[in-house]
Amino acid sequence: MATLKDILYHVSLEQVIGSTDVAIIAVQFDSRKVTDQSLFVAVKGTLSDGHDFIDKAIDLGANSIVCDVMPTHLKDGITYIKVKDSAKALGIITANFYQNPSKDLKLVGVTGTNGKTTVATLLFKLFRELGYKAGLISTVENQINDVIIPSTHTTPDPIALNLLLGDMVAKGCEYCFMEVSSHAIAQARIEGLNFTGGIFTNITHDHLDFHKTFDNYIKAKKAFFDGLNRSAFALTNADDKNGMVMLQNTAAHKKTYGLKSMTDFKAKIIENQFSGLHLDIDGEDVYFKLVGSFNASNLLAVYGTALLLDQDKTKVLTVLSKLSGAEGRFDYLISPNRIIAIVDYAHTPDAIENVLTTVDNIRTKTEQVITVVGCGGDRDKTKRPIMAQTACDWSDKVILTSDNPRSEEPEAIIKDMQAGVSPVNLKKVISITDRKEAIKTACHLAKPGDIILVAGKGHEKYQDIKGVKTDFDDKKILMECFNQLS
């Protein structure tokens, strides 16, 4: 329980009607969850507007309302507080209500189009192996020390987020490594949190269904770094053309990493094979289990972050060399007759190209590369033709199929992808709507030594069709196919 005036600390108030000296036992932004003595924060969402549910929240027991549009009719005994941005106010209020757990942790946020999950997961694994209690908030899963908590969003809403951080504090965690999505930044889900540091991986074509323009997407990422304080660090990928943009207005200590630029933390790829990477990191010769130049960049980000968190260089490199990456990120298996299959979450043109160029750098050029790829429904449509053409550019055969069609017709999504295939590549492309059949077909087309990439879903264990989620695991289907072929 808290008093309303206490949890409004640091919130910019425009108008107050009623007393702030009232008890609050819960903060909610979903009117259906409101109970007696709740504070209801009316937030304008993408699908609905919380302002439309203020009366319902009061009927369910809310004694206080925070909004950015004051209702026309006010009810007696209710405190109304008008703010400029209720989404931002929600983050600050929630953090205050749960006693600001992020201030009791060294919280590090990772943002970027690709690499967020790998970097956050590797940091979590590294610090656990170094002997620390730590938490992880990621697309794949959330974790508190050794306890795994299922993940529903890359970055949870402010209430779920502060509850999770509070649980980490209660379990003795010193560190938390967290993916920070552009949606979460734009929707102020991280407002009120105290970050020890921020990491930028890269930015490429994605989420334009939400952000509308690439410039808006860049601004959303940059806003995270703009919000860091003077005691924090901001570590950016100098190899990315927008990497330095992230540091322009931050008050944090500015640090850089890269494979191609003069940076604070630098690495050079000596060898890149399916068995792993051989890197020179800041003059140290180290072998890693991860594969690909994009993972060399991810490893460098982890290394730089660990040193910025005052860890010993030798210990960090020793432990990092033993770690595997996140599930569904360049996750590969080999059939009894030596067909190599890679499962990867790649769902943007850049991510597809990263994986396939890595394969191209490793392959002998005597084998086929067969790519199975789809695009998600109800998401950025502009990337669909680009993803198909990118897959064609780096593959010998391409099978266009379903990803998570959601409310869209799978055939319509595939048609959007087909529009990007150049005439010269038409002969190498086939379309199979059923994803399981597409994977099976790739396995039947493959000969010993060939390489199959199944892209788009990675760690996901479901397929979303017309609002129904059914069990679906790319890796499991590949293993079944390989067993039948043996």
N, C-alpha and C positions, 0 to 999 in steps of 0.2 A: 504494500500500500504506500501511496505517496500523496502529497498535496499537489493540486494543480499548479500553484505558483512555482513550486520547486521544479517541476518537469518542463516548465516553459522557459527555463534558464537558457539564454543565448538565442531564443526564438525572437525574431523581429515582429512585434505586434503592431497592427494598424488600428485595431479597435477592440475594446473589451466591454461586453455588456454582462453584468452579473459579477459574482464574487469568484476570485481565484483561490480563495481559502477553503476549498472543498476537497474531500478525500477522493482519490482515484485508485481503483483496484485493478483496472485493466485499460490498456490502450488498444483500440481496434480501428481498422480502416475498412473492414468488411462488416456491413451492418448486420449480417446474419449471425455474427459471432458476439454481438454486443450483449452484455449482462448488466445487472445493477451496478451503479457507480462506475460505469465505463466512461472514458473519454473517446468520443468518435471523431476521427479525422476524415473529413470529406475530401477525397482526392479524385481529380479528373483522370480517368484511365483511358486506355485505347478503345475499350468496348463499352464502358459505362462510366457515369459520373456520380461519384459518392454524394454530391450535393442533392441528388434526386432521392436519397435514402435517409436524409437527416431526420425526418419525422418518424420513420420506421425505427431508427436507432434510439430515439427518445422514448418511443413506445416500449422498446425492449429494456429500458433502464438507464440509458446514457444520461449523465447529469451535466455533461459539458460537450461542446461542439467546437471544433477548429475547422475553419473554412476559408476559402479565398473569395467567396461571394456570400455576403450576409443574406440569410433567408428573409423573405418579405414579412412573414408572420413569425413572431418570436413567442415562445411559450414561457410562462411564469416558472421561476425556480430553476431555469436552465442557464448555464453560463455559455455565452457565445463569444468566440474569439476570431477576429478576422486577421488573416495574414496575407502576405503578398503571394506566397507559393506554399500551398498546403502539403505538397509532396515533400518539399525540403523540410518543412516544419515537422512532418511525421518522423523523418529520420532523426532529427535532433531530439524531439520529444521521447521517442522510443529509446534512444541511447540513454537519456537522462533517467527514464523510468526504470531501466534495467541497470542503473548505476554505472554506466559507461564502461562496459567490460573491455572494450578495445584499448583503454588506457592502461589496463593491467596485463596487456600482451604486447609482444613485439609483432605487430600486424604488418605483413608485407603483401601488397596487391600486385597482381600480374595482369596486364592488359595488352591487347593486340589481336589481330585477326587470327593468326595461327600460332601455335606453340604455348598458349596459356596453360593448358592442362598438363603438358609435359613438364614445363618449368615449375609450376606449382607442386606437382606430384614429386618431381625429383628433389625439390627443396625440402618437402615434408619427409621423404625417405632419408635424405642426407642427415637432417637434424635428428631424426629418430636414431639413426645409426651412430651419430656423434654423442648420443646419450641424453638428449633433451626430451622433455614432454612437449608434444606439439599437436596442432590441429591443422586440418586441411579442408578447404571449401572449394570444390571443383565440379566440373560438368559430369564427370564419371561418378564420383562419390564424395561424401563428406566423411571426415574421420577425426576422432578424438583419441589420441594415442593409438591403441590397438583396436578400438571399437569403430566399426564401419556403420555409417548412417546413410541410407539411400538419398540420392540427390534428385531434386525435381527441377531445379533451375540452376544455370551456371552461377548466378548470384541471387541468393534468396531475397525475399522482401525484408524491409527493415525490422519487423517484429521477429520473424524467424531467424534473421541474421543475428540480432542481439541476444536472442535466447541461446543460439548455438555458441556464440562467443562467450556468453556467461557460463555455459556448461563447460567450455574449455578452461576458463579461469578456475571454476570449481574443481576440475579434475587436475589442476596443477600445471596446466600448459604454460610455457614461457613464450612460445612462438605460435603464430598462425600464418599459413600461406594460403592465399585466397585469389581465385580467378575473379577479375573485375570485368564484366561484360559492358559493351557500349550501351546496351539497353539499360543496365543498372545505373550507369552514370547519368544518362539522359533522364531517367525516371527518379533520380535522387535516392536510390535505394541505399547508397553508401554514405549519405549525408549524416553528419554527427559522429562518424567513426574517426579514430585517431590512428593514422598510418605511420609506421616507422620508416617505410620505404615503398617505392613504386617501381615496377619494371615494365618497359615497353619492348615487345618482341618485334612487331612489324604491323603494317596496315596495307590491306589489299581489298579488292572488290568483294563486298559482302554487306548484307543487312540494309540494302538500299530500299527495300520494302518498308522499313521502319524509318530510316534516317532521310530518305528521299534523295539526298545528294551525297556525293563522296565528301564534299567539303563539310557537310554537317556531321558525317561519320568521323572525320578527322577531329573536328571540334569537340565531339563527345569524348574521344580518347584523351585529347589534350586537357579537357576540364578536370580530369582526375589528377594530373600533375600540377595544374594550376592551384588545386586545393591542398597540396602538401605543404606542411609548415617548415620552418627554418631548421628544425632539428632532424627532419627526415632526409632520406636520400632519394634521388631520382636517377635510375639507371636506364639508359636508352641504347637501342641498337643503332649504331652509327652507320651501318651498312644499308639501312632502310632510308629511302630518300626523304621520308617524313620523320625520321628518328630525332633529328635535332629540333624540329618544330615543337616536339613535346616539351622541350626544356626552356622554351623561350620566356615564359612568364612564371616559372616555378620559383618559389622561395627556397626549395630544398637544395641540398648539396648535389651538384650535377656531375654525373659519372657516365662513361661510355664504354661499350664493348663492341667488338667487331672482328670479322675475318679479313676484311679488305681495307680497313681504314686505320689511321693512327688513333689509337684509343687507350683508355685507362686499363682495360683488360683485353688482351689480344690472343688469338689462336691461329694456328696454321694447320691445314689438313695435310698430313703426310701420306695417309692411306685410308681408303674408304671401301670396305668389303662387306659382304653379308655377315661376316663374323664380327664386324664392329668397326669403330673408328680408331685411327692412330693419329693423335694430335700433338702438336707442340703448343702448350698453354703457358704463356709467360715464361718461356725458356725451359719448361719441364716436358719431358717426353712421356706421354701417357696413352694407354690403350683403354677404350671404352666399349661397352656392349651395344650402345646405340649406333644406328646406321644413318648416313646421309649428312650432307652439308647443313641442312636446316637443323639437324640435331646437334651438329658442332656448335651452331649459334646458340641453341637452347642450353647446351652444357656450359658454354661460356657465360651465359646470363646467370646460371645457377652458381657457378664458381665466383663470379664477381659479387653477387649478392651475399654469399657466405663470407667473403672477405670483408665486405662492408658491415657485416654483422659480427666482426671481430673474431672470426674463426681462423684456425691455423691452416695455412696454405697446404702443407704436406698432408695433413689429416684429411682435409677436404678432397684433394685429388685422389688419395688412396681409397676413400669410401666411394666417391663418385665413379671410379673405374669399375666398381663391382655392381653398380645399380642398373636395373632394367628400367625402361620408361613406363609410361601410362598404358593401360590396356587399350587396344584398338588403335595404337599409334605405331605404324610400321611394324605391325605384329605379324610375324611370318611363320609358316610351317612348311615342311618338305614331305612330299608323298614318298611311298616306298620306291616308286619308279623315277624319283628325283624331279618331280614337278614342284616348283617353288610357288607358294601362294602367299600374298601379302594382304592383310586386312588393315585398312586405314580409314580414319574419320574424315579424310580430305573431302570437303564439301564446298570448296571455292576453287575458281580457276587457278589461283596461285598455289594452293595446297596440292591440287592434282599435278601441277607442273613440278612442284618440289619433289613429290614422291617418284614421279616417272623419270625425271632427270637423274635422280639418285640411282634408280634402277638402270638407266642408260649408262651411267658412269661405271657401274659395277659389271654389267653383262658383257659377254664375250662377242656379241653381235651375231652369233650363229643360232641363237634361240629366238623364239617368238615371245613378244610381250602381248598378253591379252588382257584388256581392261574392261571390267564390268562397272558401270557407273550410272547413277540416276541423280535426280534433283528433287529436293523436298517441295511438297505442295504448300500453298499459302505463304510462300517466302519469296524473296527477291527473284523475279522472273528474268531480269536482264542478264543474269550470270549463266542461264541455262545453255544458250547457244555457244557461249565462250567455253564453258566446261566441256561440251561435246567436242568442239574443235581442238581444244588443248589435249584431250585424251587421244584424239586421232593423230595429232602431230607427233606423239611420243609412243604410239602403240602400233603393232602389226595388225591386230584385230580389236574392235571395240564393240561391246554389247551394251546398248542403251536399255535401261530397265527402270523399275520403280525404286524409289528410296522410301520416304514416308509421304505418300500422296496427300494425306490428310483429307480435306474436303474437296480437293480437285480430282478430275478424272485422270488416271495415270497415263492414258493414251495422249491426252492433251499436253501433259508435261513433256512426254517423249517427243511429241511433234515440235514443241518449242526448242528442244535440244537438237533435233534433226536439222532445223533451220540454220544452225551454225556450221554444219558439216560442208566443207568445200567439195565441189564436184570430183576433184582428184581423190578424195578420201571416201567417196560413197561406197566403193567396192569392199572396203574393209569393215563396214558398219552393218550390224544387224540389230533389230529391236525385238526384245522379248519382255512383255509387260510383267509377267510373273518373275519376281526376283530370284526365287529358289530355282526356277527353270533356267534362268539366265546364268546362275552360278554353275549349275550342273552342265550346261552347254559349254561353258568355258573350260571346265574340267575334261570334257570329252574331246574338245578341240585341241587341248594341250598335249604335246609330246614330251618325252623325257628331257629334262633340262629347260623346258619352257617356264615362263614366269607369268603368273596370273595376279593382277591387282583387282581386289574387290573394294571399291571406294565408296565413301559417303556415310556409312553408319558406324563403323569402328566398334566402340564398346557397347553400343546400344543392343539390347536384348529383345527388342520388339519392333513391330511395324505398325504404323498408324494409318489406317484406311477408313475413311468416312467416320472418324471419331471413335473407332474401335481399335484398341491396341491388342495385337496378338503376338504370341511368342515368336521371335525371329532372331537368329544369331548367325551372322555371316560365317564366323569361324567354325561353328558347329556343323553347318551345312557343308563347308569345305572338307572337314574331317570325315563326314559321312561319305562324300563323293570319293575321297582318297581311299577309304576302306573298301569301297566297291570296286575301285580300279585295281587294287592290289591282288 
